Each structure stands twice: as C-alpha cells, then as structure tokens.
Amino acid sequence: MTDIILKIDGKEAKGKQGDTVLDVCRANDIYVPTLCHLKGLTNVGACRMCVVEIDGERRVNPACTYPARDGLVVRTTTPTLEKHRRMILELLFSERNHFCMFCAQSGDCELQSLAYRYQMDNVRYPNSFPVLPADTLNDYLVLDHNRCILCGRCVRACNEVVGNHTLDFGKRGWRTVICADLEQSMGESTCISCGACVQACPTGALFGKWSAYKGKPSECQVVDSVCSQCGVGCEIKVFTRDNNLVRIDGADLTGVRGQLCRKGRFEPLQESRARVLAPMMNSKKGELEECSMEQALDAVARRLGEIKASQGADAIAGLASSVCTNESLREFGKLLHNVIGSKKVDTLDGDNYRAIAKGIRSYNGKGLDVECRLEDMLGADCIVAVGADALESHPVAGCYMLRALSHKAKLIVIDPLRNSFAYRASLWLKPEKGSEGDLVLALANQMVTEGLGDKGKAKAGFLKGLKKYDADKIGQRIGVKAGDIKLAANMLGKAKHAIVIYGEGAISSEEPDLITSLLNLAALSPDGATDGLRVLSLKPQGNSRGAWELGLASAESFPANSIKAYYVLLADADVKDESLMARLKGADFLVVQSSYHSTLTAMAQVVLPSPTWAEREGEYTTIDGRRQRSKRVLEPKQGIKEDQVLFQGIAKRLTVK
C-alpha cells in the first residue's frame, strides 16, 4: 500500500492508502475517543464521539468513517470538539438508565470511562429513563435494554464476526432497541450463545450471567492461553480472581480464531462436577477411600507388575482421552509401550481415528496431513458438509461456514438427519442412513459426466469405478431425487473455491470408503490438489489430532476379553459411552486418572487425581494441524500433580528391581 502523510494536531502522522483518519490516529498513538467503533468491524459513525476538525470541511466529521489522504490537516483536540463530546455523553446518559453503581459492568464500561475522562459530574438535559425490559431467558447472557446506547457493535459482531444475523435494531425513535430475530427473547431466538455480542458491548447492556459481579478486570489476573474444548484452537484471555475463573474472552474478537463459542466462553464457568482432590483406593469393604499418593502409585505399580508377570504385557491396556496435552499423552504412551511393553494402547475416540486413517490410506497411502486450514472456509464459494453439525460440535467452525454463506457461498448438506445447517443450505440431500457413500460417488460421477471439475487431480481408480453410480439409479435406491444430485454436481463443479467438510456423522459411520470418496471428491472439485486437499474433518475432541499423530490410537481395535487391567487417562473429559463402561467392568483391575468423580471412577480400584484444562500447561494440535501452547490459568489444588509426573512415578516403581 502507498504511504500517506497527514498533519494531525500540528505533527506529521504516517498512514496507508485506504486508512481512515481514526486508523492513522491509532497507528500514531493519537487518542481519539470512540464508542461505536471496534477494530475489525465495519465503521458506521453512529456515536459521533470521534469527531475531528479537518481543514477544508465546514463541519466536524467522524474520524472512523472519514478517508485519510495525503496532506490532510486534522485537529483532534480543540475546545469545540471537547464541548461537542461532552454534550454527546450527557445525551447518552440522559436517554437510558445508566446508574453505574447497580450495573454488572461498572468498572469495565467504556461509557463510564469516558464520563470520568470528561469529568461529567452532572447532566444538563432532562432524563428520559423509559422503562425497558431486561431479557434474561438465555442460559448464558443477559440483554438489558436500559443500559444500551444503540452503538450497534453487537449487531455488527453478530453479522460480521459470527455470521448468524440474529441481532438487529427494532422499533423506532426513543423506543429503538436491539432485538433478536422478530423481537423474540434471546433464549427463544436463533442465537447460538457464542457471546461475541457480550465482548463487543461497550456498556452493561449485554453481559454474561456467570461472570457478573465476580470482579472487575482491574481486580483480576489475566492470562493469554488457548481454548482446548473442541480442537479449533481459539486464542483466549482468561480473567481469574483468588484462583477462580471470572471470565473468558477471545484474545482478539475480530482476529483469527479469536471469536469463541459457548463451549470456550461460558461453559467452563459453569463446571459443577465434584473434583477428585486426592488419590483413592478400594478398601476391604469394596469402597473407595482416600489414601496418600505414594500408596496409590505403589498399588498401581504392584498390581500392573503382577498382571504383566502372570498374563503378559498385552493383558494390560491403556485408554487415553484426547483432551490431554501432547506432553501428557506422550508420557502415557511411553509408560504403556516402553515400560510395561503393552501394544494395547488406544484413545477414547480411537474408532474415529481408524475410520479417518483407513480412508486416507486408501486415498494416498499417507497419514493425516492431507487437510486444509480452517480459515479456507471463509473464502469458499461452495461448501459440501457431510455428516457435520458444526454449530453443535465445533461452533466456531460452524460460524466460519455461516460467514461464507453471508458472502453468497452455496452450501450442500449431505446428512440423513436434520442438523442446524439443514435449512440454511442451498440444497439438503437426505439419503437413507448408511448410503451417504453411494450419494457422494453419484455426485462425483455426475460431475465427470458433465465435464465439470478436474479429472486430472482425482485418482484414476476412483474415476474408473464411477460409471456404475448413475444419478438416476442411485437416487431412486437411496431416496434422493436425481435432479437434486445433478443440481449439487452443477453447484460444486462450477465453483471456484470449493471445500468439503465432514464430521461425526461421517466419521462414526465406520466406513473408511466414505472418507476415501470424500477425499477424491475434494480432489475432483475446484481448488483440489494432490497435497493439501480442500477438505477438513471435524475431529471429536480438543486434541484428537495430537493424540493420533503421537500414535496413541491403535491401528486396530483390540478384543476386551483379552484385557485383565485397564489404565484410563480420563482427565476432565466427560464419558457417557455405555459400551465403554461394559468393557471396563470385565477387567480385574481398573485405574482411572480423572479430574472429576463419575460413574467411571466409581468402578475403579484406584483413582488418581488429574488437573483440569485450566490447571495444566502444554501443547495442543488443532483439527487442521496447528500446534498451539496453552498456559496454566489456575493453580492446581493442593496435592494434584501434572499427569506426566504420575506416569513417571509409576514407571520408576515398575523398573526398580
């Protein structure tokens, strides 16, 4: 970009062609007050707090919307401007109920801060104070119209950052309010509870229920970390006070992976499960009783050693939750593989790994690294979503899809079940359950028949076998109209930047052939390539890819009847898999390393405490292969050690002769 030079308050200030006056001021550390402006959102000039004087203009102009140009002469602080800003503040305070002493955001409010800055100790205008409702029906947040200044930041965040378009202005005149959908409550609307509006709000009009009155930012410790909930890898800013969570924000609301969702922003604050605070062992009465860490580790090492000696190392199996850090998972693997000598190690989402890995190997004989970046969705003009309810499983990824749709991308949903995208789609193909693979092949065959896509990038064997998947015949057999298959092929084949997303519905089908077909479809589609296909799988846990790349997931599932002892690294995962419970009940010895009490810990002979996501520090691998490091935000409870320390303690005992 071309450099430009402005004169602001008598000094030269450098900027770039295309900047606004406010951009140049911010880049040169020149203070200009704002309320409706938020970096990354469209500027609307609604609040008029940023007005400046510009030579050649007859009136003051908002700096946030005025284009900067070379040679422009600007004044940001004059008696006229200060008088103007003070008047705007007084009008804002007179229009609604802004009694700061009762507001949840007092001490963290931009309107309040400006009032202090301009020493506004009285209001010259009559107070309106219309009686407006407070919407509290949402599970996570509150919308209090009495505190709203109608800056529109929440509306723009919902539209531009989230892509959900739930919020807008409603009614007219002094009755104007922010409303959800057709003036519904937030709890009954299409709101997905991501909280972007809460973070965007400059006042107390929108605030989180679980953070209110817990502490001002100035009273909190703030740690920059990474969310480990679903594997997207959003960057977070965690506020804590007295070693308790107060609030979680996106590190940069409008930046890359800074948006957050209910899983990362609100749900960690609602944790109500009972903590495992000390090691526990089964007593002679058959009940779990607290013991010392030394006793617990001695018991684990002794019993595992006995089983290894009598039954062999492969009678011992390890199961790891993919919510743990790479460091913990690596040490767990060393304990089972290297120290005990067992080949029976798996992750709790191992079935998903086996489906994906087999599908990829059938495609190119390689590992997991064939996928694109999550951000590629933002530039897509056609998205094929197969068995993926992204707004439920990976909400930020779902919002990327919503943003693509806002930019006129076409969405083809392939799913026998209705999900949150079914009625947002350009086309919903609803095959009979289990026939998704045939539909994908019929779609690919139709593209080849019509001369669409790039046949040179798809595998020759794949193309050769397509002829028997005629759209008319397949459609009739699986319950999808042939015309819809042809329409989908036309949409995908004529796109310039297509991307294929598949999720739990496709992965849990345990049909590797479906995964292989999806990879070939992505190669056949525009922007497909031999390496780095525009395809992405929504893996089930926060560090699934990390666990799988470390080799924790078994290549083949192992029979339960051959296992005498299980060591389960559960951490803070919540497991409700009945088949897993039945499998573990048959073991002679069960060790569970967990952050919380559960049905699984109640079954164990030994329970070892594990830190929560907030108490551990380490590396996570995102669903698209980025490695990010999380930081500890809370100090662990007394006696709780890092998972790998316990593994090392057991390993030491097992190797001592």
N, C-alpha and C positions, 0 to 999 in steps of 0.2 A: 504493500500500500504506500501511496505517496505521503510523505511527511508534510505537515502544515504547521504554521506558527501563528499563534494568537497572542494578543496582548490582553492579559487578564489582571485587573487591579494594578495596572502600571508595570507589570512584569511579563516577560516572554514566557509562553507556555507551549510546549510541543504536543502535537496530536497526530492522528492519522486521518486521511481522507475517508469520509463516511462516519466519523465520530460525531456525537452531539456535543454541545457546549459542556454539558454535565460530564460526559466521558472525559473530556480534556481536563476539566477541573479535578476530577477524581484522580486522573493519571498524574497530575502535578501537585497533589496534596493540598488542593484549594477547597476549603469547606463550603459546601452549599447544602442547606437543609432540604430534606425530602421526606415525603410520607407515602405517596402513591408509587414511587419508583422502587424497583427491586431488580438488582443485577440479573440479567438473563431473561427478564420478562419484557414484553412489549411496553414501550413508553406511551402513556396516554395524556400526561399533563393535567391530571384531574385535581390534584390538591393545591396547586399553584404556590407551594412553599418554595420551590426552587427558582422563582422568577429572578431574572437578572436584567440589567440595563445594557443595551447594545447600541453602539454608535450607528446612527442612520435609521433607527427604529423610533417610531413616535410613542410607543408604549412599552412597558416591561413585557418580557417574554419568558416562558418556562424553559429553563436550561435543558431539561430532559428531552425535549422534542425539537429544539432549535438546532439545525445542522451547523456544525462548525465549518469554517472556511478560512483559508489563509488570509492573514491580515486583519481579522475581525478584532474589534476592540470591545472588551466586555468588562463590566463592573459588577461584582457580586455582593459588595457591602457598601451601602450608602444609607443615609437617614431615611430616604423614601422607601427603599427596599425593606429596611428593618421595620418601619411603620406598617408596611403592607403585610409582612409576615406575621407581625403581632396581631393585626386585625383578623387574619385568616385563622389563627389559633383561637382567638376569642370566639369567633363564629362557630368553629368546630365544637368548642366546649359548651357553647350555649345551645347547640342543636340537639344533643343527646345527653344521657345521664353518664357523666364522667366523674363520679365521686371515687377518687383513686383509692381511698382507704378501704373500700369494700371489694376492690377488683382483684381477681386472681393474678393478674399480670402486673400489679403495682411493683415498681422497681425494675421491670423488664418491658417497659412500654415506650415506644418511640414518641407518641404524642405527649406523654408525661415528661419525657426528657427534654423535648422542645419547649414545653411550658417552663421548665426550670431554666433552660438556657436563655429564654427571653424574659425571665423574671415576671411571669404572668401571675400576679397575686390577686387579680380581680378580673371580672368580665363586665364590659360596659353594655352588653346587649341583653335584652330580656331572655330568660331561659325558657326553652320550649318544653323539654323533657316529656315528649309524648310517651304514653305507656305502651311499651313494645314487649312482645313475649320473648322468653328465653327457650330455645329448642334444646332439650336435654335427652331426647329419645335415642340418640345414637349411643352405642355401647362404649365409645371411646372418647368422644369430644362433645363440646357444648358450643352452640351458636347463640350468643347473647346480643340481640339487635340493639340493645340500649347502649352498648359500647362501640358500635360500628361507626366509622367515619366515611363509609362508602368510597374508599380509595380504590377498590376493585382488585387489589392484589390477590385475594383468594380466588376470585373469578378467573383471573389470568393464569394463576398457578394450576387450577383445576383444568383449564382448557389447554394450556401450552406445555406444562410440565407433565401432567398426568394423562391428558388426552381424554378424560372421561366426560367433560362438559356437563357436570351436574349442577354447578352453581352459576347464577346469573342475577341481574338486577330485576326486581319485581316491584309492582305498584308505581306510583308517581308522586312527584312533589315531595313534601316533607314526610310522606308515608313510605318513601322508597326504602326497600330493604334488600338484603342479599337473600335469595331464596333458592331452594333445591328443586330442580325439575319444575313441575306445575304447582309450585307453592306447597310442596309436601314437607313433612318433617325430615330431618337428615336420616333418621333411623328407618324411614319408610321409602326413601328415595333410592336412586341408583348409586349413591355414594359408596365407595369401596373402602372408606375409613383409612386411607393412606396417610392422612394428617398433613399433606402438603399445604393445605389451606391454613392450618394451625401455625405452621412455621412461617408462612408468608404474612400472616396478620400482624400489623404494627401495633395493635392495641389488645385489649382483653375481650374483643368480640368473639374470637374463636380460641378455645384453649382445651387442653387435654384433661379429661376427668382424673386421670391417675397421677397427674403432676401438680395439680392445683394446690397452692398454699403449702407446698413441701419445701420451698426455698427459692430465693432469688438467685439468678446466675452469679451475682457478686458473692453469695454465701456458699457457692458450690465449688468443688474441684472439677475441672473439665479435662477429659481425656479423649484424644482423637484415636479412633480404632476402626475396626471393620466388622460389619454385621455377619454373623455366621449362621443365620437361621435357614436360608434356602439355597445358598450357593451362588447367588448373583454377585455378592461381594460389594454391597453398598458401603460407602465410607460414612462413618457415623461420628457424632460428637456427643459424648456421654457426660451428663451432669450428675455428680454424686455429692451426698452430704452425710457426714457421720457414717461413712461406709454403707450407705443405702442409695439405691438408684432413685434419682429425682426425675430426670427427663432424658429422652434420647432424640436428637435432631440429626438430619442429614448434614454432613460436613459442608456441602455446597448444594443447596436445593435445586439450583438450575444447572449444576455441573454434571459431569459424567458419573453415573451411579451415586448420586447424592440425594436422590428423591426419598427413599424409604417407603415402607408399606406398614400395614398394621402389625405384621409379624416382627418387624425390626423396631418400630417406633413405640407401639403401645403394649403389645402382649408380654414382653419381658418385665414390664412394670406390674403386671397382674399375677405374677407367679404365686401360687398358693399351695403347691405340693410341699409335704413335710420333708425337711432336709435329712440326709444321712450325715450326722455330725461326728460319728465315731465308728470304729470297726465293731462288727458284731459277729458272734459265733453261735452255732446251735448248741444249746445246753443239753444235759442229760434228759431234761423234760421235753425236749423237742422244740424249744422256743428260742428265738434269737435274743441274745443278751450281749450288752456292751462288754468289750474287752480292750486290752491295750493293743497298739499297732504291732508290737513285737509278737504278741501271742497270735494275732491273726495271720501275720506273714509266716510265722513258724508253722502254723496249722496248714496253710495253703501249700507251702513247700513240702512239708512232710507227706501230706495226702497225695499230691501230684507225683512225688517221687515214688511212693508205694505203688500207685497205679501204673506208672511207667515201668517199674521193675517187674510187675506181675503180668500186665496186659500188653505192654509195648507202648512206645511213644504215641502211636496213632490212635490209641484209645482215649487220648486227651485232645479236645478240640477247643479252639478259640473263636469267639464271635465278637466282632468289634462294631460299635456304632460309628457311622460316618459323620458324626457331628464333632468328633475329636480333631485336634490339631494334627498336622503331619508328623510332628515330633512324637506325640503320644502314640500314634498309630505305628510309627517306625519302631519304637521300642517294644510295643506289644508284639509286633511281628518277630523281632529278634528273640524275645522270650520264648515264644511258641516254636519258631522254626529252628533257631540256633541253639538255645539252651535245652529245651525239652526235646527237640528233634521231631516234633509233630508236623505232618504235612496237612493236617486238618485245620486250616485257618480260613475264616470267611468273614465277610461283613454282613450286617443285618439286611442290607439291600443287595446281597450277592446275586439273587435271581435276576435283578435288573441289569447288573453288570454282565452276566453271562449272555443275556439276550442281545445287548448292545455290542459286546465284544465279538460274539459269533457273527452277528450281522456285518460288522465292519471287516472282519477277516474274510468273510465270503466275498466282500466287495473288492478289497485290495490286499488282503493278507497282512495288513499292518495293525497298529494299535488304535488308541482312542483319538489321536491327534489328527482328525480329518475335518474338524468343525470350524465354523466361522466365529467371529466376535458377536457378542450380544448386540452391540451398537449397530451392526449391519441391518438390523430390523428397521431402524429409523429411516434408512434410505431405500427400503424395499418398496416396489410398486405392486408386488403381488406376494402374498404370504399363503402358504399351504400349511394348515395346522392339523396334525393327525393325532388324535387321542390326547390333545393338550388343552387342559383348562388352566391356562397360565395365570389368570387373575386369582385363582384359588391356590395353586401350588407355588407359583413364583410371581407374585403380584407386580413387581417392578418390571419383569419381562413382559407381563401382560399389558402394562401401561405403555411399554415401547410399541407393542402391537397397536394399541389404541391411538398412539401418536401417529403411527404410519397410516392408519385409517383416516385420521384427521387430514392427512396430506394426500388423500384420494387414492391410497393403496387399495387394491382389491384383496379380499380375504376369502379363501376357500377352506371351509371346515369339513374334515372327514372324521366323523365320530357317530357311532350308533346311539350315543347318549347325548342329551341336551346339556350344554355347559354354558358358561357366561358369555361365550362368543357366538353361540349358535344363531341368535337373532341380530347380531351385529354384522354377520358375514354377508358378503356379496352372494355366496352360494353355500348352502349347507347340504353336503352329501351324507345321507344317513343309511349306510349299508347294514345288513344284518350282522350281528356281533360275530366276530371271527372271520369276516370276509373282507376286512379292510385291505389286506394284501392284494386280493384279486382286483379290487377297485383301483388301487394305485397302478397296477400293471395295465389295466384297461385304459386308464388316463394316459399313461406313457405311450401305449400303442396308438391311441388316437392322435397324440402329438406327432409321432413318427409318420403316421398315415397322412396327416395333413401337411407334412413337411415343416413342422414347427420345431423349435429348439435346435440343439447342436448334437447330431448323432455322433460326431467325431469324439465327443468327450465321454459318452456313455460306453460301458463295457460291451464288447462285441457279443459275448454270450448272452447278455441281458437282452440286447436288441433282437437276437435270433429267436429267442423264446417268446417274444411279444405277440407274434402273429395269431396265436390261439386265443388271445384276450380281446376279442371283438366287443366293442362297447354295447352293441345291441344284445348279444347273447349274455354277456356278463351282467349287464344291468338288469336283465329280466331275472337272472338267477339270484342276485343279491338284493333285489328290491330297490334299485336306483334307476331313475329314468335315463335312458340312453342319451336323450337330449341334454340332460344336466352334465353327464360325463363329457360330452362334446363341447359344451359351453365352458366347463372347467379347463379342458385342454386348450381351448382358444385363449382364455384369460392367461393361463400360465405360459403358453407358447409365445404370446405376443408381448409379454412383459419384458422390461429391460433389466430389471434388478429383482429377480425372484429369490425367495428364501423358503426353505422347508423347515418347519418346527415340529418336533414330535415329543410327546410327553408320556405320562403314566399309562394312559390307555393303550399306547403302542408298545411301551417297554414291558409292561406287566403281562402282555399277551403271550409272552414266552414263545414268540415266533420270530426267530432271527431272520427268516426270509423276508419278513415285512420290513425290518431295518435295512436289509440289503437293497430291497426295492426302492425304499425312500432315498437312499444314497444315490442310486442310479437315476432316479427321477430328478434329484438335485443336479446331477452331472448333465442330464439332458436339458435342464431348464436354462434360461439365460443367466449368465454370470457363473455357470457351473464350471468347475475346473478339476483336474486330476488331483491336485493337492489343495487343501483349504476350501472344501466344498461349502457352498452357502446352505448349510444345514446345521441344525443345533438341536441337541436333546436336552430336555428339562429333567436333569437328574434328581433323584428323590431327596437327598439330604444335603446339609450345608457343606460337607466336604467329601461328597461321594467320589468326585473325580480324583481328589488327592488320595483317598484310600485305595481306589482301584489302581492308580498309577504306581503306588507303593507295593502292589502285589498282594494286598490283604484279601482281596476277593478271590475265592477259589475258582479255578477254571471249570471244575465240575462239582456239583453238589455231592455231599457225602452222606451215606445212609446213617440214620440216627441210631440204629440198633448196634452199631459197632463202637459207639462212643460211651465211655464209662464216666468221663469227667468233662465238664464244660467250664471254661473261664470266659465270662461275658463282660466285656468293657462297654458298659451302657452309658456312662457319663450322665448328661442331663437330657438324654433322649426319652421320649415317651413311647413305649412299645405296647401295642394292644393286639398283637398278632397271636390269635388263639393257637394256630398250628405250631408256632414257635414255643409257646408255653407247654403244649403237649409233648413236644420234642424234648424239652429240657427236663420235664418231670420224670422221664425214664432214666435219667442219669444217676449214678451212685453218688456223685459229688458235684456240687454246683457252687462256683464262686461268681459273685456279681459285684462289679465295681461301679457304683452309681452315686449320683448327686442327690437323688430323691428316693424316698420309700415308694414301693409299688408292689403289685402282685408278683412281679419277678423277684424282687428282693425277699419277699416273704417265703419264697420257695427255696432260697439259697441256704447252704450250710455255713458259708462265710460271706459276709457283706463288707466291702471296703469302701470308704468314702472317696468321692471324686469331686473335683472343683466344677463349678458351673461355668458357662461361657464367659461370664463377667470376671471370674476369678482365675482364668487361665490365660496364658500368653503363648502365641505361636503362629505358625503359618497355615493358611488355608488355600486350597486351589479352587477357583471358581468353576462354574459349569462350562465355561469356554476357555479354560486353561490358564487364566491369570493367577499368579501367586501373590497373595497379599498377607501382610502380617498384622495380627490383632494384638492389642495391648491389654494388660490387666487393668480393669477399671475398679474392681473391689478387692480388698484384701481377703484372702480365704479365712474361713472360720478357724479358730484355734485347733490344731491337730490335723487339718486337711492338707495333704501334700499333693504336689503335681503327680499325675498318673504315672509318668515315666519313672518317678522316684520309687514307687511301689513295685513296678516291674523289675527295676534294678535290684531292689531288696530281695525279691523272690528269687531272681536269677542267682544272686550271690549265695543264698542259702542252698539252692539246688546244686551248685557247683562245688560247695565245700564238702570234702570227704571226711 
